[in-house]
Amino acid sequence: MRAIVRGVNEGRNGLGNIYVWASGDGGEDDDCNCDGYAASMWTISINSAINDGQNAHYDESCSSTLASTFSNGAKDPNTGV
């Protein structure tokens, strides 16, 4: 974690790095609030939505998620991403 904090403070010649992290892909039985990187105050956590606006089958519940982006995933794991 020290490397991330250093990058935030000193990266890009002092402007700071921006770290974008996936909110998790463990599925609905997992919780990325327990992921030290996704839940870090030093990262921007992003999840995905499929074309019908629902969460992808692999998305985790996570209060640290700040945004969502489209994915071609589907609710049916057989059709997947």
Order of alpha helices (4+ residues) and beta strands (2+ residues): alpha-beta-beta-beta
